[in-house]
Every structure is written in structure tokens, then in C-alpha cells.
Amino acid sequence: MTIRSELAGSPSKQQASRFSRAALGRAGRAALLATGRTPVPDAIEPIVQAHRVHHPQADLALLARAYRVAEESHRGQTRKSGEPYITHPLAVTMILAQLGADTTTLVASLLHDTVEDTEVTLDQVAEDFGPEVAYLVDGVTKLEKVDFGAAAEPETFRKMLVATGDDVRVMVIKLADRLHNMRTIRHMKPASQVRIANVTRDVLIPLAERLGIQVVKAELEDIVFATLHPEEYERTGAVAGGWTDGVLAPFAAELGRQLAEAGISSAVTVRPRHLVSLHRVMIKRGAGPDGAGLRPADFGRLLVVVEENADCYAVLGELHTCWTPLPGEFKDFVAAPKFNLYQSLHTAVALPGGEVVEVLVRTRRMHEVAETGVVALGDPRTDRQGAAEDPEDRTDPARPGWLARLLEWQQDTPDPDAFWSALTADLRDDREITAVTEDGTTLHLPAGASCLDAAYLIGEETGHRCIGARINGRLTALSTELRDGDVLGLLTAPVGEDSGPDPEWLEYVRTPAARLAIERRLAAGPLPAPAAERLPAAGAPVPAAPPAPPAAAPADAPELPGAAVRLARCCTPVPPDEVTGIVLRGEVVAVHRAGCPTGTRMLRGGRRSVAVRWLPGGAPQWGYRATLHAEALNRPRLLADLTAAISGEGVSIFSADVEPPRQLRVRHSYTLELADAAALPAVMRAMLRVSGVYDVYRPGGPEEVPVRAAAAPTGAEPAVPGPVTGAAGAAGKRDDSGTAGVRPSWGIHGGSAVLSESTTRSIQG
């Protein structure tokens, strides 16, 4: 504009006409050379301007050379929209430049389709632009369907993830590539639109979340929403378009004044929710299609950006002093960043009019990382400038824990379909917890992970030998879900004495690594018996060890000859219980008692059931396990007397649990190891003879209620009837123990005859 105005004011029109467009171009290039700036093609000038905002000293000559190679290679190619193909790498590079990516990433993005769609080879890229650019280009290059068929897409993502493990910029380029493809998805066929949107929703959006690139994630979510649910997208857009801000903006101005008076330098802005976020709020509030039920503050949140970490807490103090904070809404992600490096203080305050406003507080650096994630951390191969100068900067540019776990288990999943299923399941939840072992080891696990997941994260053999766990010092089941900040202790069997994982563990674990390790061990069968520890004297002949008798299986499934059969731990079946088999992965059959709640849920979930029969003379390698509940009036030494009664029958106690007393009544739970299932009735009778015990039964049947032992005449031994069958069983009258009566009761009606009146008076007194 300045040059044109000078030419228009020239006294001689003939002299002005001599400046053709080509002459102006040469004059402009000469001016750039005079100032030391490298001339670049006009097509990438917007990219250069965006790139210089973040990298003023960038090597523009390399960028210009990459553009020329890409433009020449893609010349003559067009996209589905009819535009020249070069517009796609230009758009992808522009997205990355706006995110703040480095020059190497931009060069690779300009060339990212050349190896896949043109005659350019990877060796040529490496020779012209270096091995680093070639590695990035190779990482995002798709595998050919001709070679891989239907497995091309899963294997392509596997290849990208493995490359991302060494250089996270591979996935950053892929996300920018998918973002531009989603922006132009309207030019695809409807079926292709749905397929691409589903993959984006299941894989790419979770990956963007894990890498912390929120600006890309939010836009991808909205486009997927519009593609898969166009009607709901239109309704949500209409609700957002009709929003008039009468709460957030005035509160932002008031908060800004309050912080200025307190001497805190800050910038307070209103951040409207994107459409998917607003749609989630509408569902949470139960709002109608027109937005009825939404509050004015539901359409956005306040963002306060300050200079220093300490200022974040100063802002929090002003907020909680001048307005009413909501209990339970404060979260400190500054001291404890999220797994994707996100840092902020979250709180919510109530305004005088009753409106509740959410407020985010972060520093400028935290804001950069919150918006662009790993891109804001710079080149992962070099140290970040200023990283050592800010000891309070808790961001970690190293390989994220979730990525390390993913790379580990993908090696054990050669099947493309199994890998794809495990990948989508692993990425489904975007939350992560941190637990600490009792020896100080930090464990990063997905939310909902159990103690077993933690055991297999420590090591596969540790998981196989795990027999119990402590959470915060208290014994707990292996299936217990861990919470953020839990202190975990694992109890393991001695090396060589573990019986291996139970098939039921597959129902407890959440991480693919733990599931794959358990399935491998179950498929391998039981371990051989450990060798004798005592060695013969030197020079003595080694006697031939007698062959160990093979452990006879307790049951089999006639429909699946040779299938491994395991007894379920949830209901602890023993002969002659009525049982059913449920087929697990790896053709392993889990034997459950008829009516077991866990077995019923598995069947409802689509698991296949098979008939199972008890084998005469068969027994598990370590004996049968049976769980008994004993209900009694609480008294001193009750636990000691019950354990003594059990031990007196020659039975080992595998585990024991005592619930807190309720109105003088208490429940004891014992898991016993029986060499012979026929010993169970005698053990139950011995427990019923203990003073104060009025009920002994086995849990895990169709009704989770206590089962009262039949009343016996004074001085007589309590009766223990046989199994309930026939009409009684059909009517729902269960036999939890195979040896007890079936009337449900919490009371002491018909209690054990050995509970004397004097004992009752002493307990009540």
C-alpha cells in the first residue's frame, strides 16, 4: 500500500508505468536481501509470519526449499474438493505454525505426503533435509493397503505410535493433518465421513488430549459432533448463538478491579465453551433442546492469567475472601499437574445473585502448555531454554507415562484387530491416577485401575505371584480400585510357589498390559512343580526323581475337551455344588456356582456358558477354597475361638475378615483351603458350636442374605441338612453352603443351642 501510494503521487505517469509487477517483485526481493531476510515464496508468507511470532530466528531458507520440493512433487494432483493438492500440506503447516511448532516440524509437515503420494523417496528426503526430517515424514506415512489389506489402518497407527515414542512431533503432525482433513470432510462420501469421524473420536481426540493440545482437541470434537450428530449439533449451536452474557463479563470486570487493588498483575477473560462442552453441560443439567434449564454461567468460565506461580494462590485467596467458594470444587493442578502436563487452579464461587461461576487460574507459561501441550515444550531432543531457571516449572517433556505403557503392551499384541481393540479401550478414558508403593515407587495408572493392574505394572512375575494387597495400611481385595494418592503394598507368594493368575482376574484388570500377561499365563497352563532345593553330595550319583503324580482336574467341560478349568474365587464352588461353566478368553472355563451374582452378570454381558461336571477323585493343585460367613453376637475372644475351631478340624485359613459390629452383631468371613471338599460340613458344625455364633453360611448364591442354621433342641448338635434340590430349589430357596438351611435372617431366632442365657446377659450387660 505504501509503494502504491508513492507511485500514484509521482509527477510523471510515464515513469510510474515503467514499474511492472515483475519489477516490483524484484524490488521487493532486493529490499529483503538488503535487510538480511531470506526471500520466501508468496505461498508460504502467511506461514512465515505465524512462525516468526514463536521463532524469530527461524531458518526460512530450509522452509522455502521444502515448499518448492512439495509443490513440484504434488503438481498436477488435486484433492476431493478440486483444489490443488499443495493446499493440504500448506494448511497443515499453517496449523503447526500457529501452534508454535519448530522449523523442523514445519519442514516435515510440508513434505509429509510426498513419500506416500509422489515419486519422492525417503532416502531423497534424508539426503536433502537430514535424517530428523526423514524420520518425521516416515512416521506419518501410511502403510499400503495392497500390502496390509484391512490391517493397514491399525498397523499404520501402531507405526505412528512407535515413532511417537522416540519423537512426539510425529503425532503432532498427524493431529494437524487430521484437523485439516476434518475441516474439509464435507467433500467425502457420507460413509467415509462416518468412518473417519469414528476413528477421530476413538483414537485421535484422546491422543490430542493426552498430548495436551487442547485447541486441536476442541475443534476436532466439534467437527466430529457435527458429522455424527448433525441435528444435535445444530440445536446446540442455536442455544450457544442465543446466549447473551449478563453474568460472566460483569464478574470478570469486577474481579479484575479487585485483583488490581490487591496489587496482582493479571488478565481476566471470559472463555465461552465450545459446542461439545456446552452439549455435555446441557446433558448434565437436564436442559431441553432449546437450552431451558441452563444457567447464564453455564456458557463459559473465567480465566485469570498471572505472571508467577505464587500469584495463582494470591488470586485464589482474593476469590475465596470476596466471594463464597463452593466446597469440593477446588482442584490444585499446579502442585500436581495432570498426566498431560496441564497446570491450573480450578475453583467455583457463588455470586450474590446465586449464580455459580467456574474460575481457572494459571500463569502465562501454564496457559501456553494448557493450549498447545507438548508443542509448547519445544524440540524434545534438546533441553528447553530456561528450564533450569524456573525450579517451580513442573512440566516434564520426557515420554509420558501413558505412552510408555502403550508402547510396552503393543509389542505383545501382534494381531491387528486385538491391537486396535486394546488401543481404543486404553484411550477411552482420559483420566490418570498416581499411586505410591510402600517402598516409595510412583505408579501412574489409568483411573479405575485395580491393585492387580498395579502389580502387573511393577512386573509380570510380581503380578502372577500377587496374593493380596494393602491400601493405606489396610488389607483389601486384589480387585479393589485404586484412588489418586493411595499408598499400596503388595503381598506376593515366594518365588516358585505361586499358582499363577486366576481366570477371574480378567474381570478385575483394566490395563491391556495386565490383561495380556494374564491371558498368556493362562494359555501356557500351570507351572511345573519346583525342583527340590537339597542337592546331593559332591560325587554322589543323582538318583532319578520319581515322577510327580499329575494333579487331577476337579471338573471338566464335555463340550470343550482339553480346556483349562478354573474354580471361581467369587463363589468358591466345591463338590457337590450345582455349577455352570463360563468360557473366558483363551478357551478357559471358569466354574461358578449356580446363581452366583458375578457369573450371572458375565452371562448377561454375553459370555458363553457350558455344562460342567465334577470329576470323582479330582482336586485343584492347592486344594479347594471355600468362603464361609459366620454371624454372631460380638464378644471378647470370638475371633480366637472361631479360628481355633477351624484349625481343630485340620483346615487352613487362607484369609479372614471381620466387619465392624452392628448393634452387638458381627460378621466374620473366612476363606478356607480344603484338601477334601467333604470336610466342609464338619467345619461349619464346629463353627456353629462356638459360643455366640448363630449362623454359618456360604456367600455367593442367588440371594445375598444370611442363611440361618436350623434350630436344634437344647443340648443337641445343630442340624446341618443336605443340599436343597427339586421344588424348593426351583422356588428360589438356595443352599449357600450345600450343607445349611435356607431361611434368610439377620436376627438370632433359633440361634445355636450353646448360646446360653448367661452368655446373652453378659453380652448385653
BATI-465560 format. One record per residue (C-alpha): x, y, z; residue in three letters. Coordinates in steps of 0.1 Angstrom, whole numbers, plus 2048, in hexadecimal, padded with zeros to 3 digits. Last residue first. Layout:
REM BATI-465560
XYZALA ...
This chain:
REM BATI-465560
7095CFB21GLY 6FD5C3B00GLN 71A5ACAFBILE 71859EB1FSER 6F359AB1DARG 6F6586AFDTHR 711570B0BTHR 6FC569B29SER 6DF560B14GLU 6F4546B02SER 6FF546ADDLEU 708521ADBVAL 6E651BACBALA 6F052FAACSER 6D7549AA2GLY 6B3541A9AGLY 6AA565A96HIS 6CA579A97ILE 6C2594A7EGLY 6D059DA5CTRP 6BC582A4BSER 6B8570A2APRO 6A954CA2EARG 6BF534A1AVAL 6CC518A2FGLY 6F150DA2CALA 7074F3A1BTHR 70B4FD9F7GLY 71751DA05SER 7025369F5ASP 6E451F9F1ASP 6CA5339DFARG 6A45369E2LYS 69C5469C0GLY 67C5339B9ALA 69051B9A3ALA 6A65129C0GLY 6895099D5ALA 6794F69B9ALA 6964DF9B3GLY 6B64E49C5THR 6C34F29E5VAL 6E44E39F0PRO 6E74D0A11GLY 6DB4DBA33PRO 6F34E6A4EVAL 6E34E1A6FALA 6F14F2A8EPRO 6FE4D9AA7GLU 6E54D4AC3ALA 6E74E2AE6GLY 6C84F6AE2THR 6B54EBAC3PRO 6C24F8AA2ALA 6B9516A8EALA 6C2514A69ALA 6DF529A5EALA 6D554BA51ARG 6DF556A2EVAL 6EC57AA2BPRO 6E158EA0DVAL 6F25939EBGLU 6D857E9D9GLU 6E256B9B9PRO 70055B9CBGLY 72156B9D1GLY 7245689F7PRO 728548A0BARG 717544A2CTYR 71C544A52VAL 702553A69ASP 6FD556A8FTYR 720559A9CVAL 721566AC0GLY 734548ACESER 745534AB4VAL 731514AAAARG 727524A89LEU 74B526A7FMET 750500A85ALA 7314F8A71ARG 73E50DA54MET 75F4FBA55VAL 74E4D9A55ALA 7394E3A37PRO 7594EEA24LEU 76E4CFA28ALA 75E4BEA0AALA 7704D79F4ALA 7914C69FBASP 7B24D89FDALA 79F4F7A08LEU 7AD51AA08GLU 796532A1ALEU 78B555A13THR 77D563A33TYR 764580A38SER 75858BA5BHIS 73859EA60ARG 7305B1A7FVAL 7115B9A94ARG 7115CFAB3LEU 6FC5E9AA1GLN 7125E8A82ARG 7365DDA88PRO 7515E8A6EPRO 7585CCA55GLU 7725B1A5CVAL 7875A3A3FASP 79B583A3CALA 7B2574A22SER 7C0552A18PHE 7B6540A38ILE 7C351CA38SER 7AD4FFA42VAL 7B64E4A5BGLY 7944E4A6CGLU 7A44F4A8BGLY 7B1510A75SER 78D51AA6EILE 783519A93ALA 7A352CA9DALA 79B547A83THR 77854BA91LEU 78454DAB5ASP 79F566AAEALA 78757DA9ALEU 76D57BAB6LEU 787583AD1ARG 7725A0ADFPRO 74D5A1AD5ARG 7385AAAB7ASN 718597AB1LEU 71E580A93ALA 71D57DA6EGLU 736566A5DALA 73C569A38HIS 74E54EA26LEU 76354FA06THR 77052F9F7ALA 7915279E6ARG 7985049D9TYR 7BA4F69DAGLY 7DB5049CDTRP 7DE4EF9ADGLN 7B84EF9A9PRO 7A64CE9B0ALA 7994B199CGLY 7904909ACGLY 76E48F99APRO 76C4AA980LEU 7524C5985TRP 73F4CE966ARG 73D4EE951VAL 7234F8937ALA 72D516922VAL 72453B924SER 72F55690BARG 735579917ARG 71D593909GLY 71C5AD925GLY 6FE59C934ARG 71357D938LEU 72E59194AMET 7155A2961ARG 70758096ATHR 729572972GLY 73058F989THR 70F58B99APRO 71456599FCYS 6F3555997GLY 701533991ALA 72453199FARG 73F53D987HIS 759529974VAL 76F53F95DALA 77752E93CVAL 79753992AVAL 794539904GLU 7AE554901GLY 79556F90BARG 77B564923LEU 760549920VAL 74854793DILE 74152694DGLY 72351E963THR 72150F985VAL 70A4FC99DGLU 7204F69BCASP 72B4D29C2PRO 7484DA9C3PRO 7584FC9CAVAL 75051E9BBPRO 76253D9C9THR 7485589C1CYS 75F5759B7CYS 77F5609B4ARG 77354D995ALA 78052A990LEU 796526972ARG 79350E954VAL 7AC50E938ALA 79C500918ALA 7A64DD90EGLY 7844D3901PRO 76D4F18FDLEU 7494E58FCGLU 7504CB918PRO 75C4E7930ALA 7714D994BASP 7734D9971ALA 78C4D598EPRO 7A94D0976ALA 7C14B5982ALA 7E44C298BALA 7FD4AC97APRO 810495991PRO 8344A0994ALA 84C489982PRO 865479999PRO 88648C999ALA 8A247898BALA 8BE4769A3PRO 8DC48D99DVAL 8FB4799A4PRO 9114879BFALA 93049A9B4GLY 9284B89C8ALA 90B4B39E0ALA 8E84B49D1PRO 8D64D59CFLEU 8B94E09E6ARG 8A24FA9D5GLU 88C4E09C4ALA 87F4ED9A3ALA 85F5029A1PRO 8404F1993ALA 83A4FA96FPRO 82551A969LEU 800517960PRO 7F551E93CGLY 806533922ALA 7E4542917ALA 7DE54E93ALEU 80055F93BARG 7FB57091AARG 7D857C923GLU 7E558A944ILE 80159E933ALA 7E95AB918LEU 7D05B7932ARG 7EB5C8947ALA 7F95DA929ALA 7D75E491CPRO 7CF5F793CTHR 7AE5F194DARG 7B15D2962VAL 7955C5978TYR 7815AF960GLU 7A159F952LEU 7AA596975TRP 78E57D975GLU 7A4567960PRO 7BB56397EASP 7DF56C97BPRO 7FB554983GLY 7FE53A99FSER 81B54C9AEASP 8355389C1GLU 85353C9AAGLY 85C55E9B9VAL 84B5639DAPRO 82756F9D8ALA 8215959D6THR 8105AF9ECLEU 80F5D19DCLEU 80F5F29EFGLY 7FF6109E0LEU 7FD6349EDVAL 7E06459DCASP 7E56689CEGLY 7CB6669B2ASP 7B46499B8ARG 7B96249B2LEU 79D60D9AAGLU 79B5EE9BFTHR 79C5CE9ABSER 7BA5C19BFLEU 7A55C29DEALA 7B05D89FCTHR 7C65D7A1ALEU 7CA5F9A2AARG 7EA60DA2BGLY 7E0628A13ASN 7D660D9FAILE 7E45EBA02ARG 7E45CF9E8ALA 7E15A99E5GLY 7ED58B9D2ILE 8045999B7CYS 81B57F9A8ARG 80F584984HIS 80F5AA987GLY 8335AA995THR 83D593979GLU 82F5AC95FGLU 8405CA970GLY 8385EA982ILE 81C5F2969LEU 80F5CF96FTYR 80B5D6994ALA 7FB5F898EALA 7E15E8977ASP 7DA5CE991LEU 7D45E99ABCYS 7B95F6994SER 7B861197AALA 799627978GLY 7AC64696DALA 7C963D957PRO 7E963696ALEU 809649972HIS 81D63798ELEU 8376489A4THR 84F6329B7THR 85363B9DBGLY 85861A9ECASP 8346199F7GLU 82961E9D3THR 81C63F9C8VAL 7FD6459B3ALA 7F765F998THR 7D6660985ILE 7CE666960GLU 7B067394EARG 7A9674929ASP 795655927ASP 78F644905ARG 7B36448FBLEU 7BB62290AASP 79B6138FBALA 7A26228D9THR 7C66148DALEU 7BB5F18E7ALA 7A15EE8CBSER 7BA5F98B1TRP 7D65E28BDPHE 7BE5C48BEALA 7B35CC89AASP 7D75D088FPRO 7E45AF89FASP 8085B48AAPRO 7FD5BF8CDTHR 81B5B98E5ASP 82F5D68D6GLN 8105ED8DBGLN 8135E7901TRP 8335FA905GLU 82C6178EDLEU 80B61D8FFLEU 81C61E921ARG 836636915ALA 81C64C905LEU 80764E925TRP 826657939GLY 82E675923PRO 850675912ARG 86469291FALA 8596B691CPRO 8506B8941ASP 83E6D794DTHR 8446DF971ARG 85170296DASP 85770D991GLU 87D70A98DPRO 87C724971ASP 8A072C964GLU 8A870795CALA 88C706942ALA 896728934GLY 89D71C912GLN 88F6F990DARG 8A96DE909ASP 8AB6CF8E7THR 89C6AF8D7ARG 8796B78E3PRO 8796D68CDASP 8626EF8DDGLY 84D6EC8FDLEU 8317008EEALA 82A6E58D5VAL 8266CC8F1VAL 8066DD8FCGLY 7F96F88E5THR 7DE7098FAGLU 7E66FD91DALA 80B700916VAL 80872490BGLU 7F172C928HIS 80971D941MET 824734933ARG 80D752937ARG 80574895BTHR 7E5737965ARG 7C373D976VAL 7A272D96ALEU 78173A977VAL 75F729977GLU 74174097EVAL 723737993VAL 70674F991GLU 6F37559B2GLY 6EE77A9AEGLY 70A7829C6PRO 72276D9B1LEU 72C74A9BBALA 7507409B4VAL 7607239A1ALA 7847189A2THR 79E70998BHIS 7C371198ELEU 7D770A96FSER 7F16F2960GLN 7ED6DA943TYR 80C6C393ELEU 7F76A892CASN 7F769294BPHE 7E86AE95FLYS 7FE6C5974PRO 8006C299AALA 80C6E29AAALA 7FC6F798EVAL 7DF6DF989PHE 7CF6EA9AAASP 7AA6E39A9LYS 78F6F69BBPHE 76B6EC9B5GLU 7666D79D4GLY 7576F39E8PRO 74A7119D3LEU 75D7319DAPRO 74974F9E6THR 7577709D8TRP 76F78B9E4CYS 7867759F9THR 7857559E3HIS 78C7699C4LEU 7A777F9D4GLU 7B97609E2GLY 7B774E9C1LEU 7C776C9B0VAL 7E376B9C9ALA 7E67459C2TYR 7EC74B99DCYS 8037699A5ASP 81B7509B5ALA 82073F994ASN 82A75F983GLU 81D776967GLU 7F7773969VAL 7DB766951VAL 7B876595FVAL 79F75294ALEU 77A754951LEU 762739945ARG 74873692AGLY 72472E920PHE 71A720942ASP 71C742953ALA 6FB74C944PRO 6EA72D953ARG 6DC71293DLEU 6BA704944GLY 6AA70D922ALA 6C6709908GLY 6AE7068EBASP 6B36E08E9PRO 6AA6DD90EGLY 6C36DE92AALA 6C96C0940GLY 6E56D3951ARG 6FF6B994ALYS 6F26B4926ILE 6F36DA920MET 7166DB92FVAL 7226C0917ARG 7136D38FAHIS 7266F3905LEU 7476DF905SER 73F6D18E2VAL 7366F48D6LEU 7557078E2HIS 751718904ARG 75673D906PRO 776749917ARG 77176A928VAL 79177E92FTHR 7A478A94DVAL 7C8796947ALA 7DE799966SER 7F67AF97ASER 7EE7AA99FILE 7F07CA9B3GLY 7D17C39C9ALA 7BF7E09B9GLU 7C77D2997ALA 7BA7B09A2LEU 7997C09ADGLN 7967D498CARG 79B7B4977GLY 7827A198CLEU 7687BC986GLU 76E7BC960ALA 76C79695FALA 74C797973PHE 73D7AF95BPRO 74879993DALA 73C77894DLEU 719783957VAL 70579493CGLY 71378291EASP 6F977D904THR 6F675A8F7TRP 6E07548D8GLY 6FD7488C2GLY 70672D8DCALA 6E37208DCVAL 6E27208B6ALA 70370E8B5GLY 6F66F48CDTHR 6D86EE8B6ARG 6ED6EC897GLU 7056D38A7TYR 6E96BE8B4GLU 6DC6BC890GLU 6FE6B5881PRO 707698898HIS 724685888LEU 7336A1872THR 72B6BF888ALA 7376AE8A7PHE 7576A3894VAL 75C6C788AILE 7576D38AEASP 76E6B98BDGLU 7896C18A3LEU 7886E68ACGLU 78B6DF8D1ALA 7A76C68CDLYS 7BC6DD8B7VAL 7BA6FA8D0VAL 7BF6E28EDGLN 7E16D58E2ILE 7E96C4904GLY 7FA6A58F4LEU 7E168F906ARG 7C46A48FAGLU 7D16A38D6ALA 7D567D8D9LEU 7B167A8E6PRO 7A568F8C8ILE 7B96798AFLEU 7AE6578BBVAL 7896518C1ASP 77B6728B4ARG 792675896THR 78C65188DVAL 76665788FASN 76867787AALA 77C66585FILE 76264985DARG 74566185DVAL 753677843GLN 75D65A82DSER 73964D82DALA 72C670824PRO 745674807LYS 76068E80CMET 75E6B3803HIS 74E6BC825ARG 76E6AF836ILE 7806CF82DTHR 7866DB851ARG 78A6B785BMET 7A76B3843ASN 7B76D3851HIS 7B46C5875LEU 7C16A386AARG 7E16B285DASP 7E66C787CALA 7E16A8891LEU 7FA69487CLYS 8146B087EILE 8116B08A4VAL 81368A8A4MET 83568A893VAL 8406A78A9ARG 84068F8C7VAL 8626828BCASP 86F6608C8ASP 84E6538D6GLY 83C6658BATHR 84D64E8A1ALA 83D6308B4VAL 81C6428B4LEU 81E64988FMET 826625886LYS 80961889BARG 7F263288BPHE 7FD625869THR 7F8601874GLU 7D460887FPRO 7CD61985DGLU 7DE600847ALA 7CF5E1857ALA 7B25DF83EALA 7CC5D9822GLY 7F05DA82EPHE 8055DA80EASP 7EC5E97F5VAL 7DD5FE811LYS 7FF611812GLU 80B61E833LEU 80664283ALYS 82365B83DTHR 82166E85EVAL 84065F86EGLY 85365F84DASP 85068584AVAL 85C68A86ELEU 87A673869TYR 883684848ALA 8826A6859VAL 89B699873GLU 8B0687859PRO 8B96A6846GLY 8A76BD82DPHE 8B56B480BASP 8C5692811GLU 8AA68782AALA 88E692813VAL 89F6807F6GLN 8A266080AASP 87D662813LEU 8746627EFTHR 86367C7DAVAL 84E66D7BEGLU 82E67B7CDTHR 8116717E4ASP 821661803GLU 84466F801VAL 8376927F9THR 81B692813ASP 82E69F831HIS 8446B781DLEU 8356D8829LEU 82F6C884BSER 8546BD84DALA 8606E1846VAL 8476EE860LEU 8546D587ATHR 8786DF874THR 86F704877THR 86170089AASP 83C6FE8A3ALA 82B71D8B1GLY 8067128AFLEU 80172C893GLN 81E71D880ALA 80F6FA884LEU 7EE705876ILE 7FF717859MET 8136F8851THR 7F36E384EVAL 7E46FE837ALA 8036FF821LEU 8046D9820PRO 7DF6D9815HIS 7E16F67FCTHR 7FC6E37E9ILE 7E16CB7DCTYR 7D26E57C5PRO 7AD6EB7CDGLU 7936D47BEGLY 7826CE7DFSER 78C6A97DELYS 7B06B57DCARG 7C56BC7BDTHR 7E66B07AFGLN 7F66C1791GLY 8146CE7A5ARG 8186BA7C5HIS 83D6B47C1SER 8456D87B4GLU 8316E87D0GLU 8416D17EBALA 8656D77DEVAL 85F6FD7DCARG 84F6FD7FFTYR 86C6EB80EALA 8857047FFARG 87172180DALA 871711830LEU 89770B82ELEU 89D72F824ALA 88773B840LEU 89E73085BASP 88B73D87AALA 89A75A88FGLN 879769899PRO 86A7488A4HIS 84874C8B5HIS 83B76A8A2VAL 852762886ARG 83E74387EHIS 81E755878ALA 82E76E860GLN 84075184EVAL 82073E84AILE 80F75D83BPRO 82D761823GLU 82B73C819ILE 8197417F7ALA 82D7617F0ASP 84D74D7EDPRO 868758805VAL 883772804PRO 89D76E820THR 89F78D836ARG 8C17A0838GLY 8B27C2835THR 8C17C8812ALA 8B67A6807LEU 8927AE811LEU 8947CF7FDALA 8A27BD7DFALA 8857A57E1ARG 86C7C17E2GLY 87D7D37C4ALA 87C7B27B0ARG 8577AE7B8GLY 8507D37AFLEU 8627CD78EALA 84D7AE787ALA 82E7C278EARG 8397DD775SER 8497FD77FPHE 84C81075EARG 82981D763SER 83583477FALA 84E845768GLN 83284B74EGLN 81B859769LYS 835874772SER 82F889791PRO 82E86A7A7SER 81186B7C0GLY 80384A7B4ALA 8258397B7LEU 8288447DBGLU 8058377E3SER 80D8157D3ARG 82E8127E7ILE 81C818808THR 800800800MET 
